[in-house]
């Protein structure tokens, strides 16, 4: 999933970790996808939509999160 030439902070695994960190900061383990996107863009300077989508796909296929429009839940 990670190549030696790729910067670690742009990988789906690292961004997935950041998304889980945002979810952990919430009391009800629920966050909107819009809030995640804005927080990653503003605070962490992640501006590529593709990075966020790949990270969400990674977390979903690993069985860590689930979706219900427009919220992300921790499983």
N, CA, C, O and CB atoms as a CASP TS submission, in Angstrom:
PFRMAT TS
TARGET T0000
AUTHOR 0000-0000-0000
METHOD Language model
MODEL 1
PARENT N/A
ATOM      1  N   UNK     1       0.814  -1.198   0.000  1.00  0.00           N
ATOM      2  CA  UNK     1       0.000   0.000   0.000  1.00  0.00           C
ATOM      3  C   UNK     1       0.856   1.260   0.000  1.00  0.00           C
ATOM      4  O   UNK     1       0.394   2.323  -0.415  1.00  0.00           O
ATOM      5  CB  UNK     1      -0.925  -0.001   1.195  1.00  0.00           C
ATOM      6  N   UNK     2       2.073   1.153   0.453  1.00  0.00           N
ATOM      7  CA  UNK     2       2.959   2.312   0.474  1.00  0.00           C
ATOM      8  C   UNK     2       4.239   1.950  -0.270  1.00  0.00           C
ATOM      9  O   UNK     2       4.847   0.908  -0.023  1.00  0.00           O
ATOM     10  CB  UNK     2       3.268   2.766   1.939  1.00  0.00           C
ATOM     11  N   UNK     3       4.634   2.825  -1.181  1.00  0.00           N
ATOM     12  CA  UNK     3       5.903   2.597  -1.865  1.00  0.00           C
ATOM     13  C   UNK     3       6.984   3.422  -1.188  1.00  0.00           C
ATOM     14  O   UNK     3       6.689   4.380  -0.473  1.00  0.00           O
ATOM     15  CB  UNK     3       5.800   2.952  -3.373  1.00  0.00           C
ATOM     16  N   UNK     4       8.208   3.055  -1.410  1.00  0.00           N
ATOM     17  CA  UNK     4       9.311   3.753  -0.745  1.00  0.00           C
ATOM     18  C   UNK     4       9.508   5.172  -1.284  1.00  0.00           C
ATOM     19  O   UNK     4      10.120   6.010  -0.621  1.00  0.00           O
ATOM     20  CB  UNK     4      10.600   2.959  -0.907  1.00  0.00           C
ATOM     21  N   UNK     5       8.992   5.438  -2.483  1.00  0.00           N
ATOM     22  CA  UNK     5       9.144   6.758  -3.079  1.00  0.00           C
ATOM     23  C   UNK     5       8.001   7.710  -2.720  1.00  0.00           C
ATOM     24  O   UNK     5       8.068   8.902  -3.018  1.00  0.00           O
ATOM     25  CB  UNK     5       9.241   6.627  -4.575  1.00  0.00           C
ATOM     26  N   UNK     6       6.977   7.196  -2.096  1.00  0.00           N
ATOM     27  CA  UNK     6       5.797   7.992  -1.778  1.00  0.00           C
ATOM     28  C   UNK     6       5.957   8.674  -0.416  1.00  0.00           C
ATOM     29  O   UNK     6       6.482   8.082   0.528  1.00  0.00           O
ATOM     30  CB  UNK     6       4.534   7.110  -1.791  1.00  0.00           C
ATOM     31  N   UNK     7       5.502   9.911  -0.329  1.00  0.00           N
ATOM     32  CA  UNK     7       5.540  10.604   0.959  1.00  0.00           C
ATOM     33  C   UNK     7       4.458  10.030   1.857  1.00  0.00           C
ATOM     34  O   UNK     7       3.308   9.888   1.444  1.00  0.00           O
ATOM     35  CB  UNK     7       5.354  12.141   0.779  1.00  0.00           C
ATOM     36  N   UNK     8       4.826   9.705   3.076  1.00  0.00           N
ATOM     37  CA  UNK     8       3.916   9.010   3.998  1.00  0.00           C
ATOM     38  C   UNK     8       2.666   9.833   4.299  1.00  0.00           C
ATOM     39  O   UNK     8       1.596   9.259   4.500  1.00  0.00           O
ATOM     40  CB  UNK     8       4.639   8.683   5.302  1.00  0.00           C
ATOM     41  N   UNK     9       2.770  11.161   4.336  1.00  0.00           N
ATOM     42  CA  UNK     9       1.637  12.007   4.698  1.00  0.00           C
ATOM     43  C   UNK     9       0.583  12.119   3.601  1.00  0.00           C
ATOM     44  O   UNK     9      -0.461  12.735   3.814  1.00  0.00           O
ATOM     45  CB  UNK     9       2.127  13.374   5.050  1.00  0.00           C
ATOM     46  N   UNK    10       0.839  11.537   2.435  1.00  0.00           N
ATOM     47  CA  UNK    10      -0.160  11.560   1.368  1.00  0.00           C
ATOM     48  C   UNK    10      -0.775  10.186   1.129  1.00  0.00           C
ATOM     49  O   UNK    10      -1.562  10.013   0.198  1.00  0.00           O
ATOM     50  CB  UNK    10       0.462  12.072   0.082  1.00  0.00           C
ATOM     51  N   UNK    11      -0.422   9.208   1.962  1.00  0.00           N
ATOM     52  CA  UNK    11      -0.930   7.857   1.764  1.00  0.00           C
ATOM     53  C   UNK    11      -2.319   7.702   2.384  1.00  0.00           C
ATOM     54  O   UNK    11      -2.649   8.383   3.355  1.00  0.00           O
ATOM     55  CB  UNK    11       0.039   6.828   2.364  1.00  0.00           C
ATOM     56  N   UNK    12      -3.132   6.804   1.819  1.00  0.00           N
ATOM     57  CA  UNK    12      -4.458   6.560   2.398  1.00  0.00           C
ATOM     58  C   UNK    12      -4.394   6.073   3.840  1.00  0.00           C
ATOM     59  O   UNK    12      -5.302   6.348   4.625  1.00  0.00           O
ATOM     60  CB  UNK    12      -5.205   5.549   1.561  1.00  0.00           C
ATOM     61  N   UNK    13      -3.349   5.364   4.192  1.00  0.00           N
ATOM     62  CA  UNK    13      -3.224   4.852   5.562  1.00  0.00           C
ATOM     63  C   UNK    13      -3.047   6.008   6.546  1.00  0.00           C
ATOM     64  O   UNK    13      -3.711   6.039   7.583  1.00  0.00           O
ATOM     65  CB  UNK    13      -2.032   3.868   5.670  1.00  0.00           C
ATOM     66  N   UNK    14      -2.180   6.938   6.244  1.00  0.00           N
ATOM     67  CA  UNK    14      -1.945   8.062   7.152  1.00  0.00           C
ATOM     68  C   UNK    14      -3.174   8.976   7.228  1.00  0.00           C
ATOM     69  O   UNK    14      -3.566   9.411   8.310  1.00  0.00           O
ATOM     70  CB  UNK    14      -0.713   8.867   6.697  1.00  0.00           C
ATOM     71  N   UNK    15      -3.766   9.257   6.085  1.00  0.00           N
ATOM     72  CA  UNK    15      -4.957  10.114   6.100  1.00  0.00           C
ATOM     73  C   UNK    15      -6.114   9.392   6.790  1.00  0.00           C
ATOM     74  O   UNK    15      -6.928  10.023   7.464  1.00  0.00           O
ATOM     75  CB  UNK    15      -5.359  10.522   4.655  1.00  0.00           C
ATOM     76  N   UNK    16      -6.187   8.075   6.625  1.00  0.00           N
ATOM     77  CA  UNK    16      -7.181   7.299   7.362  1.00  0.00           C
ATOM     78  C   UNK    16      -6.972   7.421   8.862  1.00  0.00           C
ATOM     79  O   UNK    16      -7.935   7.512   9.624  1.00  0.00           O
ATOM     80  CB  UNK    16      -7.128   5.834   6.945  1.00  0.00           C
ATOM     81  N   UNK    17      -5.734   7.421   9.279  1.00  0.00           N
ATOM     82  CA  UNK    17      -5.413   7.625  10.695  1.00  0.00           C
ATOM     83  C   UNK    17      -5.921   8.990  11.167  1.00  0.00           C
ATOM     84  O   UNK    17      -6.473   9.112  12.260  1.00  0.00           O
ATOM     85  CB  UNK    17      -3.885   7.511  10.928  1.00  0.00           C
ATOM     86  N   UNK    18      -5.730  10.006  10.336  1.00  0.00           N
ATOM     87  CA  UNK    18      -6.198  11.350  10.698  1.00  0.00           C
ATOM     88  C   UNK    18      -7.715  11.398  10.790  1.00  0.00           C
ATOM     89  O   UNK    18      -8.270  12.063  11.664  1.00  0.00           O
ATOM     90  CB  UNK    18      -5.705  12.383   9.678  1.00  0.00           C
ATOM     91  N   UNK    19      -8.388  10.688   9.882  1.00  0.00           N
ATOM     92  CA  UNK    19      -9.856  10.635   9.918  1.00  0.00           C
ATOM     93  C   UNK    19     -10.317   9.940  11.202  1.00  0.00           C
ATOM     94  O   UNK    19     -11.264  10.391  11.846  1.00  0.00           O
ATOM     95  CB  UNK    19     -10.416   9.892   8.664  1.00  0.00           C
ATOM     96  N   UNK    20      -9.660   8.860  11.569  1.00  0.00           N
ATOM     97  CA  UNK    20     -10.008   8.174  12.823  1.00  0.00           C
ATOM     98  C   UNK    20      -9.754   9.058  14.031  1.00  0.00           C
ATOM     99  O   UNK    20     -10.486   8.997  15.019  1.00  0.00           O
ATOM    100  CB  UNK    20      -9.213   6.877  12.959  1.00  0.00           C
ATOM    101  N   UNK    21      -8.720   9.875  13.949  1.00  0.00           N
ATOM    102  CA  UNK    21      -8.421  10.811  15.032  1.00  0.00           C
ATOM    103  C   UNK    21      -9.549  11.845  15.167  1.00  0.00           C
ATOM    104  O   UNK    21      -9.923  12.216  16.280  1.00  0.00           O
ATOM    105  CB  UNK    21      -7.062  11.519  14.778  1.00  0.00           C
ATOM    106  N   UNK    22     -10.083  12.302  14.046  1.00  0.00           N
ATOM    107  CA  UNK    22     -11.213  13.236  14.074  1.00  0.00           C
ATOM    108  C   UNK    22     -12.433  12.541  14.670  1.00  0.00           C
ATOM    109  O   UNK    22     -13.145  13.124  15.488  1.00  0.00           O
ATOM    110  CB  UNK    22     -11.531  13.769  12.646  1.00  0.00           C
ATOM    111  N   UNK    23     -12.675  11.289  14.259  1.00  0.00           N
ATOM    112  CA  UNK    23     -13.810  10.529  14.797  1.00  0.00           C
ATOM    113  C   UNK    23     -13.671  10.319  16.305  1.00  0.00           C
ATOM    114  O   UNK    23     -14.659  10.389  17.036  1.00  0.00           O
ATOM    115  CB  UNK    23     -13.928   9.170  14.088  1.00  0.00           C
ATOM    116  N   UNK    24     -12.462  10.065  16.764  1.00  0.00           N
ATOM    117  CA  UNK    24     -12.230   9.828  18.191  1.00  0.00           C
ATOM    118  C   UNK    24     -12.498  11.082  19.019  1.00  0.00           C
ATOM    119  O   UNK    24     -12.881  10.995  20.185  1.00  0.00           O
ATOM    120  CB  UNK    24     -10.796   9.352  18.422  1.00  0.00           C
ATOM    121  N   UNK    25     -12.294  12.246  18.406  1.00  0.00           N
ATOM    122  CA  UNK    25     -12.516  13.492  19.142  1.00  0.00           C
ATOM    123  C   UNK    25     -13.994  13.794  19.337  1.00  0.00           C
ATOM    124  O   UNK    25     -14.349  14.666  20.130  1.00  0.00           O
ATOM    125  CB  UNK    25     -11.855  14.645  18.419  1.00  0.00           C
ATOM    126  N   UNK    26     -14.856  13.085  18.623  1.00  0.00           N
ATOM    127  CA  UNK    26     -16.301  13.292  18.745  1.00  0.00           C
ATOM    128  C   UNK    26     -16.861  12.400  19.848  1.00  0.00           C
ATOM    129  O   UNK    26     -16.395  11.277  20.039  1.00  0.00           O
ATOM    130  CB  UNK    26     -17.015  13.001  17.399  1.00  0.00           C
ATOM    131  N   UNK    27     -17.844  12.891  20.562  1.00  0.00           N
ATOM    132  CA  UNK    27     -18.438  12.132  21.651  1.00  0.00           C
ATOM    133  C   UNK    27     -19.257  10.943  21.169  1.00  0.00           C
ATOM    134  O   UNK    27     -19.291   9.903  21.826  1.00  0.00           O
ATOM    135  CB  UNK    27     -19.299  13.030  22.481  1.00  0.00           C
ATOM    136  N   UNK    28     -19.921  11.094  20.020  1.00  0.00           N
ATOM    137  CA  UNK    28     -20.818  10.038  19.553  1.00  0.00           C
ATOM    138  C   UNK    28     -20.236   9.203  18.410  1.00  0.00           C
ATOM    139  O   UNK    28     -20.972   8.456  17.766  1.00  0.00           O
ATOM    140  CB  UNK    28     -22.118  10.645  19.110  1.00  0.00           C
ATOM    141  N   UNK    29     -18.933   9.313  18.145  1.00  0.00           N
ATOM    142  CA  UNK    29     -18.264   8.560  17.077  1.00  0.00           C
ATOM    143  C   UNK    29     -18.953   8.744  15.736  1.00  0.00           C
ATOM    144  O   UNK    29     -19.053   7.797  14.955  1.00  0.00           O
ATOM    145  CB  UNK    29     -18.214   7.080  17.426  1.00  0.00           C
ATOM    146  N   UNK    30     -19.431   9.953  15.460  1.00  0.00           N
ATOM    147  CA  UNK    30     -20.125  10.254  14.209  1.00  0.00           C
ATOM    148  C   UNK    30     -19.651  11.620  13.730  1.00  0.00           C
ATOM    149  O   UNK    30     -19.601  12.571  14.510  1.00  0.00           O
ATOM    150  CB  UNK    30     -21.686  10.226  14.392  1.00  0.00           C
ATOM    151  N   UNK    31     -19.310  11.719  12.469  1.00  0.00           N
ATOM    152  CA  UNK    31     -18.859  12.988  11.913  1.00  0.00           C
ATOM    153  C   UNK    31     -19.327  13.054  10.461  1.00  0.00           C
ATOM    154  O   UNK    31     -19.394  12.032   9.778  1.00  0.00           O
ATOM    155  CB  UNK    31     -17.297  13.141  12.019  1.00  0.00           C
ATOM    156  N   UNK    32     -19.648  14.257   9.997  1.00  0.00           N
ATOM    157  CA  UNK    32     -20.083  14.382   8.606  1.00  0.00           C
ATOM    158  C   UNK    32     -18.869  14.400   7.691  1.00  0.00           C
ATOM    159  O   UNK    32     -17.784  14.836   8.075  1.00  0.00           O
ATOM    160  CB  UNK    32     -20.934  15.660   8.405  1.00  0.00           C
ATOM    161  N   UNK    33     -19.072  13.925   6.496  1.00  0.00           N
ATOM    162  CA  UNK    33     -17.975  13.881   5.526  1.00  0.00           C
ATOM    163  C   UNK    33     -17.513  15.294   5.179  1.00  0.00           C
ATOM    164  O   UNK    33     -16.346  15.507   4.851  1.00  0.00           O
ATOM    165  CB  UNK    33     -18.410  13.130   4.248  1.00  0.00           C
ATOM    166  N   UNK    34     -18.423  16.250   5.251  1.00  0.00           N
ATOM    167  CA  UNK    34     -18.066  17.640   4.978  1.00  0.00           C
ATOM    168  C   UNK    34     -17.144  18.194   6.059  1.00  0.00           C
ATOM    169  O   UNK    34     -16.199  18.925   5.763  1.00  0.00           O
ATOM    170  CB  UNK    34     -19.325  18.500   4.871  1.00  0.00           C
ATOM    171  N   UNK    35     -17.421  17.846   7.299  1.00  0.00           N
ATOM    172  CA  UNK    35     -16.585  18.293   8.413  1.00  0.00           C
ATOM    173  C   UNK    35     -15.180  17.689   8.311  1.00  0.00           C
ATOM    174  O   UNK    35     -14.185  18.373   8.548  1.00  0.00           O
ATOM    175  CB  UNK    35     -17.235  17.913   9.760  1.00  0.00           C
ATOM    176  N   UNK    36     -15.111  16.421   7.962  1.00  0.00           N
ATOM    177  CA  UNK    36     -13.805  15.768   7.788  1.00  0.00           C
ATOM    178  C   UNK    36     -13.012  16.449   6.682  1.00  0.00           C
ATOM    179  O   UNK    36     -11.827  16.739   6.844  1.00  0.00           O
ATOM    180  CB  UNK    36     -13.981  14.266   7.467  1.00  0.00           C
ATOM    181  N   UNK    37     -13.669  16.701   5.567  1.00  0.00           N
ATOM    182  CA  UNK    37     -12.995  17.327   4.435  1.00  0.00           C
ATOM    183  C   UNK    37     -12.495  18.716   4.793  1.00  0.00           C
ATOM    184  O   UNK    37     -11.355  19.062   4.482  1.00  0.00           O
ATOM    185  CB  UNK    37     -13.929  17.402   3.235  1.00  0.00           C
ATOM    186  N   UNK    38     -13.324  19.511   5.437  1.00  0.00           N
ATOM    187  CA  UNK    38     -12.911  20.868   5.808  1.00  0.00           C
ATOM    188  C   UNK    38     -11.755  20.855   6.805  1.00  0.00           C
ATOM    189  O   UNK    38     -10.812  21.638   6.684  1.00  0.00           O
ATOM    190  CB  UNK    38     -14.094  21.637   6.397  1.00  0.00           C
ATOM    191  N   UNK    39     -11.834  19.958   7.793  1.00  0.00           N
ATOM    192  CA  UNK    39     -10.767  19.898   8.802  1.00  0.00           C
ATOM    193  C   UNK    39      -9.441  19.470   8.173  1.00  0.00           C
ATOM    194  O   UNK    39      -8.394  20.034   8.489  1.00  0.00           O
ATOM    195  CB  UNK    39     -11.152  18.923   9.934  1.00  0.00           C
ATOM    196  N   UNK    40      -9.482  18.481   7.289  1.00  0.00           N
ATOM    197  CA  UNK    40      -8.245  18.036   6.646  1.00  0.00           C
ATOM    198  C   UNK    40      -7.679  19.118   5.743  1.00  0.00           C
ATOM    199  O   UNK    40      -6.461  19.277   5.653  1.00  0.00           O
ATOM    200  CB  UNK    40      -8.489  16.760   5.843  1.00  0.00           C
ATOM    201  N   UNK    41      -8.538  19.851   5.084  1.00  0.00           N
ATOM    202  CA  UNK    41      -8.078  20.915   4.192  1.00  0.00           C
ATOM    203  C   UNK    41      -7.484  22.088   4.972  1.00  0.00           C
ATOM    204  O   UNK    41      -6.411  22.580   4.622  1.00  0.00           O
ATOM    205  CB  UNK    41      -9.232  21.402   3.318  1.00  0.00           C
ATOM    206  N   UNK    42      -8.163  22.534   6.012  1.00  0.00           N
ATOM    207  CA  UNK    42      -7.725  23.717   6.755  1.00  0.00           C
ATOM    208  C   UNK    42      -6.541  23.461   7.667  1.00  0.00           C
ATOM    209  O   UNK    42      -5.548  24.187   7.630  1.00  0.00           O
ATOM    210  CB  UNK    42      -8.855  24.248   7.565  1.00  0.00           C
ATOM    211  N   UNK    43      -6.648  22.440   8.475  1.00  0.00           N
ATOM    212  CA  UNK    43      -5.629  22.233   9.497  1.00  0.00           C
ATOM    213  C   UNK    43      -4.428  21.446   9.013  1.00  0.00           C
ATOM    214  O   UNK    43      -3.309  21.683   9.468  1.00  0.00           O
ATOM    215  CB  UNK    43      -6.228  21.538  10.663  1.00  0.00           C
ATOM    216  N   UNK    44      -4.638  20.529   8.114  1.00  0.00           N
ATOM    217  CA  UNK    44      -3.556  19.642   7.722  1.00  0.00           C
ATOM    218  C   UNK    44      -3.072  19.871   6.303  1.00  0.00           C
ATOM    219  O   UNK    44      -2.154  19.196   5.837  1.00  0.00           O
ATOM    220  CB  UNK    44      -3.989  18.229   7.872  1.00  0.00           C
ATOM    221  N   UNK    45      -3.682  20.814   5.624  1.00  0.00           N
ATOM    222  CA  UNK    45      -3.272  21.192   4.264  1.00  0.00           C
ATOM    223  C   UNK    45      -3.412  20.054   3.250  1.00  0.00           C
ATOM    224  O   UNK    45      -2.689  20.018   2.254  1.00  0.00           O
ATOM    225  CB  UNK    45      -1.838  21.668   4.282  1.00  0.00           C
ATOM    226  N   UNK    46      -4.335  19.131   3.499  1.00  0.00           N
ATOM    227  CA  UNK    46      -4.622  18.076   2.532  1.00  0.00           C
ATOM    228  C   UNK    46      -5.703  18.618   1.612  1.00  0.00           C
ATOM    229  O   UNK    46      -6.839  18.833   2.035  1.00  0.00           O
ATOM    230  CB  UNK    46      -5.072  16.730   3.236  1.00  0.00           C
ATOM    231  N   UNK    47      -5.351  18.834   0.370  1.00  0.00           N
ATOM    232  CA  UNK    47      -6.279  19.507  -0.523  1.00  0.00           C
ATOM    233  C   UNK    47      -6.754  18.634  -1.673  1.00  0.00           C
ATOM    234  O   UNK    47      -7.611  19.050  -2.453  1.00  0.00           O
ATOM    235  CB  UNK    47      -5.644  20.736  -1.067  1.00  0.00           C
ATOM    236  N   UNK    48      -6.213  17.443  -1.786  1.00  0.00           N
ATOM    237  CA  UNK    48      -6.613  16.581  -2.885  1.00  0.00           C
ATOM    238  C   UNK    48      -7.800  15.712  -2.471  1.00  0.00           C
ATOM    239  O   UNK    48      -7.719  14.939  -1.517  1.00  0.00           O
ATOM    240  CB  UNK    48      -5.435  15.704  -3.340  1.00  0.00           C
ATOM    241  N   UNK    49      -8.876  15.853  -3.190  1.00  0.00           N
ATOM    242  CA  UNK    49     -10.087  15.092  -2.922  1.00  0.00           C
ATOM    243  C   UNK    49      -9.817  13.589  -3.055  1.00  0.00           C
ATOM    244  O   UNK    49     -10.378  12.786  -2.309  1.00  0.00           O
ATOM    245  CB  UNK    49     -11.214  15.524  -3.878  1.00  0.00           C
ATOM    246  N   UNK    50      -8.967  13.220  -3.994  1.00  0.00           N
ATOM    247  CA  UNK    50      -8.642  11.818  -4.243  1.00  0.00           C
ATOM    248  C   UNK    50      -8.023  11.163  -3.003  1.00  0.00           C
ATOM    249  O   UNK    50      -8.333  10.011  -2.699  1.00  0.00           O
ATOM    250  CB  UNK    50      -7.685  11.701  -5.436  1.00  0.00           C
ATOM    251  N   UNK    51      -7.156  11.878  -2.288  1.00  0.00           N
ATOM    252  CA  UNK    51      -6.520  11.338  -1.087  1.00  0.00           C
ATOM    253  C   UNK    51      -7.561  10.996  -0.023  1.00  0.00           C
ATOM    254  O   UNK    51      -7.477   9.957   0.631  1.00  0.00           O
ATOM    255  CB  UNK    51      -5.501  12.339  -0.526  1.00  0.00           C
ATOM    256  N   UNK    52      -8.526  11.871   0.137  1.00  0.00           N
ATOM    257  CA  UNK    52      -9.561  11.653   1.148  1.00  0.00           C
ATOM    258  C   UNK    52     -10.438  10.467   0.742  1.00  0.00           C
ATOM    259  O   UNK    52     -10.769   9.627   1.579  1.00  0.00           O
ATOM    260  CB  UNK    52     -10.426  12.933   1.339  1.00  0.00           C
ATOM    261  N   UNK    53     -10.811  10.395  -0.524  1.00  0.00           N
ATOM    262  CA  UNK    53     -11.654   9.289  -0.996  1.00  0.00           C
ATOM    263  C   UNK    53     -10.940   7.945  -0.838  1.00  0.00           C
ATOM    264  O   UNK    53     -11.547   6.983  -0.368  1.00  0.00           O
ATOM    265  CB  UNK    53     -12.047   9.506  -2.469  1.00  0.00           C
ATOM    266  N   UNK    54      -9.681   7.862  -1.215  1.00  0.00           N
ATOM    267  CA  UNK    54      -8.936   6.609  -1.070  1.00  0.00           C
ATOM    268  C   UNK    54      -8.809   6.209   0.400  1.00  0.00           C
ATOM    269  O   UNK    54      -8.849   5.025   0.733  1.00  0.00           O
ATOM    270  CB  UNK    54      -7.543   6.740  -1.701  1.00  0.00           C
ATOM    271  N   UNK    55      -8.659   7.185   1.258  1.00  0.00           N
ATOM    272  CA  UNK    55      -8.564   6.902   2.691  1.00  0.00           C
ATOM    273  C   UNK    55      -9.882   6.373   3.231  1.00  0.00           C
ATOM    274  O   UNK    55      -9.893   5.436   4.030  1.00  0.00           O
ATOM    275  CB  UNK    55      -8.151   8.157   3.459  1.00  0.00           C
ATOM    276  N   UNK    56     -10.986   6.960   2.806  1.00  0.00           N
ATOM    277  CA  UNK    56     -12.303   6.482   3.255  1.00  0.00           C
ATOM    278  C   UNK    56     -12.578   5.080   2.721  1.00  0.00           C
ATOM    279  O   UNK    56     -13.134   4.243   3.434  1.00  0.00           O
ATOM    280  CB  UNK    56     -13.418   7.450   2.799  1.00  0.00           C
ATOM    281  N   UNK    57     -12.198   4.821   1.489  1.00  0.00           N
ATOM    282  CA  UNK    57     -12.362   3.478   0.919  1.00  0.00           C
ATOM    283  C   UNK    57     -11.521   2.469   1.693  1.00  0.00           C
ATOM    284  O   UNK    57     -11.982   1.365   1.984  1.00  0.00           O
ATOM    285  CB  UNK    57     -11.970   3.465  -0.577  1.00  0.00           C
ATOM    286  N   UNK    58     -10.301   2.844   2.023  1.00  0.00           N
ATOM    287  CA  UNK    58      -9.429   1.967   2.816  1.00  0.00           C
ATOM    288  C   UNK    58     -10.064   1.641   4.169  1.00  0.00           C
ATOM    289  O   UNK    58     -10.112   0.475   4.563  1.00  0.00           O
ATOM    290  CB  UNK    58      -8.049   2.626   3.026  1.00  0.00           C
ATOM    291  N   UNK    59     -10.547   2.646   4.874  1.00  0.00           N
ATOM    292  CA  UNK    59     -11.143   2.424   6.191  1.00  0.00           C
ATOM    293  C   UNK    59     -12.425   1.598   6.096  1.00  0.00           C
ATOM    294  O   UNK    59     -12.696   0.771   6.967  1.00  0.00           O
ATOM    295  CB  UNK    59     -11.435   3.762   6.869  1.00  0.00           C
ATOM    296  N   UNK    60     -13.205   1.816   5.051  1.00  0.00           N
ATOM    297  CA  UNK    60     -14.452   1.071   4.877  1.00  0.00           C
ATOM    298  C   UNK    60     -14.174  -0.400   4.561  1.00  0.00           C
ATOM    299  O   UNK    60     -14.792  -1.292   5.142  1.00  0.00           O
ATOM    300  CB  UNK    60     -15.298   1.701   3.759  1.00  0.00           C
ATOM    301  N   UNK    61     -13.251  -0.647   3.647  1.00  0.00           N
ATOM    302  CA  UNK    61     -12.950  -2.039   3.297  1.00  0.00           C
ATOM    303  C   UNK    61     -12.270  -2.796   4.428  1.00  0.00           C
ATOM    304  O   UNK    61     -12.360  -4.021   4.498  1.00  0.00           O
ATOM    305  CB  UNK    61     -12.075  -2.084   2.066  1.00  0.00           C
ATOM    306  N   UNK    62     -11.591  -2.077   5.309  1.00  0.00           N
ATOM    307  CA  UNK    62     -10.979  -2.708   6.479  1.00  0.00           C
ATOM    308  C   UNK    62     -11.999  -2.942   7.584  1.00  0.00           C
ATOM    309  O   UNK    62     -11.673  -3.554   8.601  1.00  0.00           O
ATOM    310  CB  UNK    62      -9.834  -1.850   7.003  1.00  0.00           C
ATOM    311  N   UNK    63     -13.230  -2.464   7.402  1.00  0.00           N
ATOM    312  CA  UNK    63     -14.283  -2.673   8.389  1.00  0.00           C
ATOM    313  C   UNK    63     -14.176  -1.774   9.597  1.00  0.00           C
ATOM    314  O   UNK    63     -14.682  -2.114  10.667  1.00  0.00           O
ATOM    315  CB  UNK    63     -14.274  -4.081   8.834  1.00  0.00           C
ATOM    316  N   UNK    64     -13.531  -0.638   9.451  1.00  0.00           N
ATOM    317  CA  UNK    64     -13.319   0.259  10.586  1.00  0.00           C
ATOM    318  C   UNK    64     -14.405   1.324  10.666  1.00  0.00           C
ATOM    319  O   UNK    64     -14.791   1.741  11.758  1.00  0.00           O
ATOM    320  CB  UNK    64     -11.951   0.920  10.488  1.00  0.00           C
ATOM    321  N   UNK    65     -14.895   1.763   9.513  1.00  0.00           N
ATOM    322  CA  UNK    65     -15.945   2.788   9.496  1.00  0.00           C
ATOM    323  C   UNK    65     -17.113   2.306   8.647  1.00  0.00           C
ATOM    324  O   UNK    65     -17.005   1.339   7.893  1.00  0.00           O
ATOM    325  CB  UNK    65     -15.398   4.140   8.951  1.00  0.00           C
ATOM    326  N   UNK    66     -18.227   3.005   8.793  1.00  0.00           N
ATOM    327  CA  UNK    66     -19.400   2.753   7.976  1.00  0.00           C
ATOM    328  C   UNK    66     -19.992   4.103   7.601  1.00  0.00           C
ATOM    329  O   UNK    66     -19.702   5.109   8.248  1.00  0.00           O
ATOM    330  CB  UNK    66     -20.443   1.855   8.725  1.00  0.00           C
ATOM    331  N   UNK    67     -20.808   4.135   6.575  1.00  0.00           N
ATOM    332  CA  UNK    67     -21.394   5.382   6.095  1.00  0.00           C
ATOM    333  C   UNK    67     -22.911   5.342   6.195  1.00  0.00           C
ATOM    334  O   UNK    67     -23.529   4.305   5.956  1.00  0.00           O
ATOM    335  CB  UNK    67     -20.968   5.653   4.653  1.00  0.00           C
ATOM    336  N   UNK    68     -23.501   6.462   6.545  1.00  0.00           N
ATOM    337  CA  UNK    68     -24.912   6.733   6.375  1.00  0.00           C
ATOM    338  C   UNK    68     -24.972   8.201   6.021  1.00  0.00           C
ATOM    339  O   UNK    68     -24.515   9.049   6.787  1.00  0.00           O
ATOM    340  CB  UNK    68     -25.771   6.377   7.667  1.00  0.00           C
ATOM    341  N   UNK    69     -25.529   8.503   4.875  1.00  0.00           N
ATOM    342  CA  UNK    69     -25.505   9.870   4.329  1.00  0.00           C
ATOM    343  C   UNK    69     -25.688  10.930   5.386  1.00  0.00           C
ATOM    344  O   UNK    69     -26.580  10.771   6.219  1.00  0.00           O
ATOM    345  CB  UNK    69     -26.570  10.029   3.287  1.00  0.00           C
ATOM    346  N   UNK    70     -24.938  11.973   5.419  1.00  0.00           N
ATOM    347  CA  UNK    70     -23.563  12.192   4.997  1.00  0.00           C
ATOM    348  C   UNK    70     -22.564  11.904   6.104  1.00  0.00           C
ATOM    349  O   UNK    70     -21.482  12.490   6.131  1.00  0.00           O
ATOM    350  CB  UNK    70     -23.394  13.605   4.517  1.00  0.00           C
ATOM    351  N   UNK    71     -22.918  11.003   7.021  1.00  0.00           N
ATOM    352  CA  UNK    71     -22.074  10.781   8.198  1.00  0.00           C
ATOM    353  C   UNK    71     -21.173   9.551   8.059  1.00  0.00           C
ATOM    354  O   UNK    71     -21.483   8.593   7.353  1.00  0.00           O
ATOM    355  CB  UNK    71     -22.943  10.634   9.431  1.00  0.00           C
ATOM    356  N   UNK    72     -20.067   9.625   8.753  1.00  0.00           N
ATOM    357  CA  UNK    72     -19.132   8.510   8.875  1.00  0.00           C
ATOM    358  C   UNK    72     -19.213   8.044  10.320  1.00  0.00           C
ATOM    359  O   UNK    72     -19.123   8.847  11.249  1.00  0.00           O
ATOM    360  CB  UNK    72     -17.652   8.922   8.470  1.00  0.00           C
ATOM    361  N   UNK    73     -19.384   6.736  10.499  1.00  0.00           N
ATOM    362  CA  UNK    73     -19.465   6.156  11.835  1.00  0.00           C
ATOM    363  C   UNK    73     -18.292   5.226  12.073  1.00  0.00           C
ATOM    364  O   UNK    73     -17.821   4.549  11.160  1.00  0.00           O
ATOM    365  CB  UNK    73     -20.789   5.404  12.023  1.00  0.00           C
ATOM    366  N   UNK    74     -17.832   5.204  13.303  1.00  0.00           N
ATOM    367  CA  UNK    74     -16.819   4.236  13.698  1.00  0.00           C
ATOM    368  C   UNK    74     -17.531   2.934  14.035  1.00  0.00           C
ATOM    369  O   UNK    74     -18.487   2.939  14.811  1.00  0.00           O
ATOM    370  CB  UNK    74     -15.968   4.752  14.909  1.00  0.00           C
ATOM    371  N   UNK    75     -17.083   1.823  13.467  1.00  0.00           N
ATOM    372  CA  UNK    75     -17.722   0.516  13.698  1.00  0.00           C
ATOM    373  C   UNK    75     -17.203  -0.089  14.972  1.00  0.00           C
ATOM    374  O   UNK    75     -17.614  -1.187  15.347  1.00  0.00           O
ATOM    375  CB  UNK    75     -17.477  -0.445  12.519  1.00  0.00           C
TER
END
